[in-house]
Amino acid sequence: MTPGVEHVAGSPAPRSADVAKLAGVSRKTVSRVLNNEPYVSDEARERVLAATEELGYRLNHAARALASGRTRSIGVVALGTAGYGTASLLMGIEQAVRNAGYALRVINTPDGAPKSIAGAVESLLEQGVDGLVVSEPIVEGDVALRIDVPVLFLGAPPAFTATRTLTVGVGAHPLARAATEHLLDLGHTTVHHLAGPRHWYATKDRIEGWRAALTERGAYEPPLLNGDWSAASGYAAGRALAADRSVTAVFAAGDEMAIGLIHALREAGRRVPDDISVVGFDGNPVFAYVSPPLTTVRQPFDAAAEEGIRLLVHAIEEPDTALPPASDPPVELVVRGSTAPPPPPPSGLARPAAT
């Protein structure tokens, strides 16, 4: 151990004064380093971090909360589901919160109903969080709350009032548009859409992106089909579509629905992609290994979470300043084996005309 400070097992826990002495800096410098504040030289920062590691010093968050009025914690209200999309977004939020130096508190709701969300928010506020993230895709109706901490609504519009409200999208509209445009670029005259549950915001965004791409190209808009995100619902839709020999391209609003749809098409003797091309949505890496490998659009869960938490932390720590400019989430189309140009139409069967 470096001379100057000795810490023996069983002795009182090291203090910031011990870190300052070992590092040869002031206690104020130690505080700035541990709170990730500016105006500290790289050399001094390295010495402080080395001293904290050697002494086993840990910042007393409880004491800092008493001094600052903050708990350095962020609460998250999320839908209690193991679905790939919702679970991936929550993982992205957790990583972004921890990277920002905050603790995370999560409450899952069973149904996304206003009463469930209100109860979850009130419970988190009782725990003294500095800000909230609402990652709820289903909210319908007003949530009777007025919150005195900043709130980030991630992937959905605001559901209640807060001292400062932020919204960050996950890019569903441009991703759905890219999926549809990919199929149109291959030469398909139109694209059918298997949507998710109609009461989800994500469903509405994907429908709008699909519709915008068709409208821009002057393509015929087929009737919507709806599933519930499950492979079983995709299978049911696939059985219905397989009977229509004019269908050559389908954009499914979720990867699992796309896989169920492909299974039904193949059972009915429709080849993918030779007869019908299918694009999914989410970017679940598992579906790179099915047959055929699924073309999909990858949701930028990590990027959206990082951007949202960056803005939320700014609102918490600098409440009287304007928010920094927000950046748009990336659009990533992953082209695999489930899409191809359309086959020539059977003799005597015309493709739907644009309207």
C-alpha positions in Angstrom: 0.0 0.0 0.0 1.2 3.5 -0.8 2.7 5.3 2.3 0.5 7.9 3.9 -2.8 6.1 4.6 -3.2 2.7 6.2 -6.5 0.8 6.2 -6.6 -2.4 8.3 -9.4 -4.9 7.9 -11.9 -4.4 10.7 -11.0 -0.7 11.1 -13.5 2.1 10.3 -14.4 2.4 6.6 -12.1 4.8 4.7 -13.4 8.4 4.3 -13.0 10.9 1.5 -10.3 12.6 3.6 -8.3 9.4 3.5 -8.7 9.3 -0.3 -7.6 13.0 -0.5 -4.5 12.4 1.6 -3.5 9.3 -0.4 -4.0 11.0 -3.7 -2.4 14.2 -2.6 -5.4 16.4 -3.5 -8.1 18.4 -1.7 -11.3 16.8 -0.5 -13.1 19.1 -3.0 -11.2 17.5 -5.8 -12.1 14.0 -4.5 -15.8 15.1 -4.5 -15.6 16.4 -8.1 -14.0 13.2 -9.3 -16.5 11.0 -7.6 -19.5 13.1 -8.8 -18.0 13.1 -12.4 -17.8 16.9 -12.4 -15.6 18.9 -14.7 -12.5 21.1 -13.9 -10.3 18.3 -12.7 -7.1 17.4 -14.6 -6.7 13.9 -16.0 -3.7 13.3 -13.8 -5.5 14.3 -10.6 -8.6 12.2 -11.6 -6.4 9.1 -12.1 -4.8 9.6 -8.7 -8.1 9.9 -7.0 -9.6 6.8 -8.7 -6.4 4.8 -7.9 -6.7 5.9 -4.3 -10.4 4.9 -4.0 -9.6 1.5 -5.5 -6.6 0.9 -3.1 -8.6 2.0 -0.1 -11.8 0.2 -1.1 -13.6 3.6 -0.7 -17.2 3.7 -1.8 -19.2 7.0 -2.1 -21.9 7.2 0.6 -25.0 7.8 -1.6 -27.3 8.1 1.4 -25.2 10.9 2.8 -25.0 12.6 -0.5 -28.8 12.4 -0.9 -29.2 14.1 2.4 -26.9 16.9 1.4 -28.2 17.4 -2.1 -31.8 16.5 -1.8 -31.4 13.8 -4.4 -31.2 10.0 -4.2 -29.3 9.5 -7.5 -32.0 7.0 -8.5 -34.4 6.8 -11.4 -37.6 4.9 -11.4 -39.0 2.9 -14.4 -42.6 1.9 -15.0 -42.6 -0.9 -17.6 -45.0 -3.5 -19.0 -44.5 -6.8 -17.2 -43.8 -9.0 -20.2 -41.0 -11.2 -21.4 -41.5 -10.1 -25.0 -38.2 -9.5 -26.9 -39.0 -5.8 -27.6 -40.1 -4.7 -24.2 -37.4 -6.7 -22.4 -34.7 -5.4 -24.7 -35.8 -1.8 -24.2 -35.8 -2.3 -20.4 -32.3 -3.7 -20.6 -31.2 -0.7 -22.6 -32.7 1.6 -20.0 -31.0 -0.2 -17.1 -27.6 0.1 -18.8 -28.0 3.8 -19.6 -29.2 4.6 -16.1 -26.2 2.8 -14.6 -23.8 4.5 -17.0 -25.1 7.8 -15.9 -24.2 7.0 -12.3 -27.8 6.5 -11.0 -29.4 3.5 -9.3 -32.4 1.9 -11.0 -35.8 1.1 -9.5 -38.3 -0.9 -11.7 -42.0 -1.6 -11.2 -43.7 -3.7 -13.8 -47.4 -3.3 -14.5 -49.5 -6.3 -15.6 -51.7 -4.6 -18.2 -50.6 -1.0 -18.9 -53.9 0.3 -17.5 -54.0 3.9 -16.2 -54.8 2.7 -12.6 -51.8 0.3 -12.7 -49.5 3.0 -14.0 -50.7 5.5 -11.3 -50.0 2.9 -8.6 -46.5 2.1 -9.9 -45.6 5.8 -10.2 -46.8 6.6 -6.7 -44.8 3.7 -5.3 -41.6 4.9 -7.0 -42.2 8.4 -5.8 -42.5 7.1 -2.2 -39.0 5.6 -2.7 -37.7 9.1 -3.5 -36.6 8.8 -7.1 -35.2 11.9 -8.8 -36.9 11.2 -12.2 -39.1 8.7 -13.9 -39.1 6.7 -17.1 -42.5 5.5 -18.4 -41.8 2.7 -20.9 -45.4 1.7 -21.3 -46.7 0.9 -24.8 -50.4 0.4 -24.0 -51.6 3.4 -22.0 -55.2 4.3 -23.0 -57.0 7.0 -21.1 -55.8 9.7 -18.8 -53.6 8.8 -15.8 -54.7 11.0 -12.9 -51.3 12.2 -11.7 -49.4 15.4 -11.4 -45.7 14.7 -10.8 -43.0 17.0 -9.3 -40.0 15.2 -10.9 -39.0 15.1 -14.5 -40.6 12.2 -16.5 -39.4 10.6 -19.7 -42.0 8.9 -21.8 -40.1 6.4 -24.0 -41.8 5.3 -27.2 -45.2 6.8 -26.3 -46.8 10.2 -25.9 -47.2 11.7 -22.4 -49.9 10.1 -20.2 -49.8 12.6 -17.3 -48.4 15.9 -16.3 -45.0 16.5 -14.7 -42.8 19.4 -13.8 -40.8 18.6 -17.0 -42.0 16.1 -19.6 -39.7 14.5 -22.2 -40.6 12.2 -25.0 -38.2 10.1 -27.0 -39.3 7.7 -29.8 -37.8 4.4 -30.7 -38.1 5.0 -34.4 -41.0 2.7 -35.2 -42.4 4.9 -38.0 -39.2 5.2 -40.1 -38.4 1.5 -39.5 -41.8 0.4 -40.7 -41.4 2.7 -43.7 -38.0 1.2 -44.5 -39.4 -2.3 -44.3 -42.2 -1.5 -46.7 -39.9 0.4 -49.1 -37.5 -2.5 -49.2 -40.3 -4.8 -50.5 -41.5 -2.1 -53.0 -37.9 -1.6 -54.2 -37.7 -5.3 -55.0 -40.6 -4.8 -57.4 -43.6 -5.9 -55.4 -46.6 -3.8 -56.5 -47.9 -3.6 -52.9 -47.2 -4.9 -49.4 -49.7 -6.5 -47.0 -49.3 -5.6 -43.3 -49.7 -7.9 -40.3 -50.1 -5.4 -37.5 -49.9 -5.8 -33.7 -52.7 -5.3 -31.2 -54.5 -2.1 -32.1 -54.3 -0.6 -28.6 -50.5 -0.5 -28.6 -48.8 2.7 -29.6 -46.1 0.7 -31.4 -48.8 -0.8 -33.6 -50.1 2.6 -34.6 -46.6 3.9 -35.5 -45.8 0.9 -37.6 -49.2 1.1 -39.5 -48.5 4.8 -40.2 -45.0 4.1 -41.5 -46.3 1.2 -43.8 -49.1 3.4 -45.0 -46.8 6.4 -45.7 -44.5 4.2 -47.9 -47.4 2.9 -49.9 -48.9 6.4 -50.4 -45.6 7.9 -51.5 -45.2 5.2 -54.2 -48.9 5.3 -55.2 -49.3 1.7 -54.3 -52.6 -0.1 -53.4 -53.3 -0.3 -49.7 -54.5 -3.8 -48.8 -56.8 -4.4 -45.8 -54.9 -4.7 -42.5 -54.6 -7.9 -40.6 -54.0 -7.8 -36.8 -52.1 -10.2 -34.5 -51.1 -10.1 -30.9 -47.3 -10.3 -31.3 -47.3 -14.1 -31.0 -46.2 -16.6 -33.5 -49.6 -18.3 -33.2 -51.3 -15.1 -34.4 -48.9 -14.9 -37.3 -49.7 -18.4 -38.2 -53.4 -17.6 -38.3 -52.8 -14.6 -40.5 -50.5 -16.7 -42.8 -53.3 -19.2 -43.4 -55.6 -16.5 -44.4 -53.1 -14.9 -46.8 -52.0 -18.1 -48.3 -55.3 -18.5 -50.1 -54.9 -15.2 -51.9 -52.6 -15.9 -54.9 -52.1 -12.2 -55.5 -50.2 -11.7 -52.3 -46.4 -11.4 -52.9 -45.1 -9.4 -50.0 -46.0 -9.1 -46.3 -44.5 -6.8 -43.6 -45.1 -8.2 -40.1 -45.0 -5.8 -37.2 -43.0 -8.3 -35.1 -40.5 -11.0 -35.8 -42.4 -13.7 -34.0 -45.5 -13.0 -36.0 -43.4 -13.2 -39.1 -42.1 -16.6 -38.2 -45.6 -18.0 -37.6 -46.7 -16.5 -40.8 -43.9 -18.1 -42.8 -44.7 -21.5 -41.2 -48.4 -21.2 -42.4 -47.4 -20.1 -45.9 -45.0 -23.0 -46.3 -47.6 -25.5 -45.0 -50.0 -24.2 -47.7 -47.3 -24.7 -50.4 -46.4 -21.0 -50.8 -42.6 -20.7 -50.9 -40.8 -17.9 -49.1 -39.3 -15.9 -50.7 -39.9 -17.4 -54.1 -43.7 -16.8 -54.0 -44.1 -14.5 -51.0 -41.5 -12.2 -49.4 -41.7 -11.5 -45.6 -40.1 -8.8 -43.5 -40.2 -8.8 -39.7 -39.7 -6.1 -37.1 -37.5 -5.9 -33.9 -34.2 -7.5 -35.0 -34.3 -10.5 -32.7 -30.9 -12.2 -33.5 -32.4 -15.7 -33.1 -34.3 -15.4 -36.4 -31.0 -15.1 -38.4 -30.9 -18.9 -37.9 -34.4 -20.0 -39.1 -35.1 -21.2 -42.6 -35.2 -18.9 -44.5 -33.3 -16.4 -42.4 -35.6 -13.5 -41.6 -35.2 -10.1 -43.2 -36.1 -7.6 -40.5 -35.7 -4.0 -39.2 -33.7 -3.8 -36.0 -35.1 -1.6 -33.3 -32.5 0.7 -31.8 -33.3 -0.2 -28.2 -29.9 0.8 -26.7 -29.7 4.1 -28.7 -33.2 5.2 -27.8 -32.6 4.4 -24.1 -29.3 6.1 -24.0 -30.7 9.2 -25.7 -33.7 9.3 -23.4 -31.7 8.9 -20.2 -29.2 11.5 -21.3 -32.1 14.0 -21.6 -33.7 12.9 -18.4 -30.5 13.3 -16.4 -30.0 16.7 -17.8 -33.5 17.7 -16.7 -32.8 16.3 -13.2 -29.4 17.9 -12.8 -29.9 21.2 -14.6 -33.6 21.9 -14.2 -33.4 25.6 -15.2 -31.6 25.0 -18.5 -32.8 24.1 -22.0 -32.5 20.5 -23.0 -29.7 19.7 -25.4 -30.7 18.8 -29.0 -32.1 15.3 -29.4 -30.8 12.9 -32.0 -32.9 10.6 -34.2 -32.6 6.9 -33.6 -30.8 5.0 -36.4 -32.7 3.0 -39.1 -31.2 -0.4 -39.7 -32.6 -2.8 -42.3 -31.2 -6.3 -42.0 -31.6 -8.1 -45.3 -31.6 -11.9 -45.2 -33.2 -14.7 -47.1 -36.9 -14.1 -46.6 -37.2 -11.4 -49.3 -36.7 -11.5 -53.1 -38.3 -9.9 -56.2 -41.8 -11.1 -56.9 -42.6 -14.0 -59.2 -44.2 -13.4 -62.5 -48.0 -13.2 -62.0 -49.9 -16.4 -63.0 -51.5 -16.3 -66.3 -54.8 -14.4 -66.2 -54.1 -13.0 -62.7 -53.4 -9.3 -62.5 -51.7 -7.6 -59.6 -53.8 -5.1 -57.6 -53.6 -1.7 -59.3 -52.7 1.5 -57.5 -55.6 3.7 -56.5 
